[in-house]
């Protein structure tokens, strides 16, 4: 079989184009970009966000963004997004959304754009929400004045789910 140099070049360019397209569509470029400064500061956290390095998980990759409080006693926000590539692990994660929340019993929440559970306790409030091939874990913690409910996180969860579904 004889492949011309020209044909080999065309194939390489095609493969490179596919690889670049895949790289460009990979989420997230930044978990910090999922929320606006106004959304975050409304919770008492600062607008400065730090992205953590991606971590491999079972059938997924985990991404995290952290917004510190303006003081050591101010609320801080953490958003962790797991992107699932394995449908079986995504199904299991969706089934377990109500687990691992702070404090009291988790309750189902409707109207956030996907299956979601929330809970409050132990100085924190949290929401877990499913959005397509993603699961987002959102938590607000405070040493000063602990969150009394997860309700202030609901618009944040809704915004995150909407952004994830657009990917």
C-alpha positions as CSV (number, residue, x, y, z in Angstrom):
1,X,0.0,0.0,0.0
2,X,1.4,3.3,-1.1
3,X,0.4,6.5,0.7
4,X,1.5,9.8,-0.9
5,X,3.2,12.4,1.2
6,X,0.4,14.8,0.3
7,X,-2.2,12.3,1.6
8,X,-0.3,11.8,4.8
9,X,-0.1,15.5,5.4
10,X,-3.9,15.9,4.9
11,X,-4.5,13.1,7.4
12,X,-2.2,14.7,10.0
13,X,-3.9,18.0,9.6
14,X,-7.3,16.3,10.0
15,X,-6.2,14.5,13.1
16,X,-4.7,17.7,14.6
17,X,-8.0,19.6,13.9
18,X,-10.0,16.9,15.7
19,X,-7.6,17.0,18.6
20,X,-7.8,20.8,18.9
21,X,-11.6,20.7,18.7
22,X,-11.7,18.2,21.5
23,X,-9.3,20.2,23.6
24,X,-11.3,23.4,23.1
25,X,-14.6,21.9,24.2
26,X,-13.2,20.3,27.4
27,X,-14.9,21.7,30.5
28,X,-14.2,23.6,32.6
29,X,-11.8,26.2,31.5
30,X,-12.3,27.5,35.0
31,X,-14.8,26.7,37.7
32,X,-14.3,30.3,38.9
33,X,-15.8,31.4,35.6
34,X,-19.2,29.7,36.4
35,X,-20.2,32.5,38.7
36,X,-20.1,36.3,38.7
37,X,-18.5,38.4,41.4
38,X,-21.9,39.7,42.3
39,X,-23.3,36.2,42.9
40,X,-20.4,35.2,45.1
41,X,-20.1,38.4,47.1
42,X,-23.9,38.2,47.8
43,X,-23.0,35.3,50.0
44,X,-20.3,37.2,51.9
45,X,-17.3,35.6,50.1
46,X,-14.7,37.7,48.2
47,X,-14.8,37.8,44.4
48,X,-11.3,36.4,44.2
49,X,-11.4,32.7,43.2
50,X,-8.7,30.1,43.1
51,X,-9.0,27.1,40.7
52,X,-7.4,23.9,42.0
53,X,-5.7,21.4,39.7
54,X,-8.0,18.8,38.2
55,X,-8.1,15.5,39.9
56,X,-9.0,12.1,38.5
57,X,-12.0,10.3,40.0
58,X,-13.9,7.1,39.4
59,X,-15.1,7.6,35.8
60,X,-14.7,11.3,36.1
61,X,-12.4,14.3,36.5
62,X,-13.0,16.7,39.4
63,X,-12.5,20.5,39.1
64,X,-12.7,22.9,42.0
65,X,-13.0,26.6,42.6
66,X,-12.6,28.3,46.0
67,X,-13.7,31.8,47.1
68,X,-12.3,32.8,50.5
69,X,-14.1,34.9,53.0
70,X,-13.0,38.5,53.5
71,X,-11.9,37.6,57.0
72,X,-11.2,34.3,58.8
73,X,-14.8,34.4,60.2
74,X,-16.5,35.4,56.9
75,X,-18.3,32.9,54.7
76,X,-16.3,31.0,52.1
77,X,-17.6,29.3,49.0
78,X,-16.4,26.1,47.3
79,X,-17.7,24.7,44.1
80,X,-16.6,21.3,43.0
81,X,-17.6,19.9,39.6
82,X,-17.2,16.3,38.6
83,X,-17.3,15.7,34.8
84,X,-18.3,12.0,34.2
85,X,-17.1,10.1,31.2
86,X,-18.5,6.8,32.4
87,X,-22.3,6.5,32.4
88,X,-22.3,3.9,35.1
89,X,-20.4,6.1,37.6
90,X,-22.6,9.1,36.6
91,X,-25.7,7.0,37.4
92,X,-24.3,6.1,40.8
93,X,-23.2,9.7,41.6
94,X,-26.7,10.9,40.7
95,X,-28.3,8.2,42.9
96,X,-26.0,9.4,45.8
97,X,-26.7,13.1,45.5
98,X,-28.2,13.2,49.0
99,X,-25.1,11.9,50.6
100,X,-22.1,13.8,52.0
101,X,-23.9,17.0,52.8
102,X,-23.2,18.9,56.0
103,X,-25.2,18.5,59.2
104,X,-28.8,17.5,59.1
105,X,-30.8,15.3,56.8
106,X,-30.7,16.1,53.1
107,X,-33.9,17.2,51.5
108,X,-34.7,17.1,47.8
109,X,-35.0,20.5,46.1
110,X,-36.9,21.2,42.9
111,X,-36.6,24.0,40.3
112,X,-32.8,24.2,40.2
113,X,-32.3,22.7,36.8
114,X,-31.5,19.2,37.7
115,X,-31.9,16.6,40.5
116,X,-30.7,18.3,43.7
117,X,-30.4,17.9,47.5
118,X,-29.5,20.4,50.2
119,X,-28.7,20.4,53.9
120,X,-27.4,22.7,56.6
121,X,-25.4,22.1,59.8
122,X,-22.0,22.0,61.4
123,X,-21.2,25.6,60.3
124,X,-22.0,24.9,56.6
125,X,-24.7,24.7,54.0
126,X,-24.5,22.6,50.9
127,X,-26.2,21.6,47.7
128,X,-25.4,18.7,45.4
129,X,-26.9,19.0,41.9
130,X,-26.9,16.9,38.7
131,X,-26.6,18.6,35.3
132,X,-26.2,16.4,32.3
133,X,-22.8,14.6,32.5
134,X,-21.8,16.8,35.6
135,X,-22.4,16.7,39.3
136,X,-21.7,19.9,41.2
137,X,-21.1,20.1,44.9
138,X,-21.6,23.6,46.3
139,X,-20.8,24.5,49.9
140,X,-20.8,27.6,52.0
141,X,-18.9,27.5,55.3
142,X,-18.4,30.1,58.0
143,X,-16.7,30.2,61.4
144,X,-18.5,33.5,62.3
145,X,-22.2,33.3,61.6
146,X,-23.0,29.8,60.3
147,X,-25.6,29.6,57.4
148,X,-29.0,28.9,58.8
149,X,-30.3,27.4,55.6
150,X,-29.1,26.4,52.1
151,X,-31.6,28.8,50.5
152,X,-29.0,31.4,49.7
153,X,-27.1,28.8,47.7
154,X,-30.1,27.9,45.5
155,X,-29.5,30.7,43.0
156,X,-25.8,29.7,42.8
157,X,-26.7,26.0,42.2
158,X,-29.2,27.1,39.5
159,X,-26.6,29.2,37.8
160,X,-24.0,26.5,37.9
161,X,-26.4,23.9,36.6
162,X,-27.4,26.2,33.7
163,X,-23.7,26.8,32.7
164,X,-22.9,23.1,32.9
165,X,-25.8,22.1,30.7
166,X,-24.6,24.5,28.1
167,X,-21.4,22.5,27.7
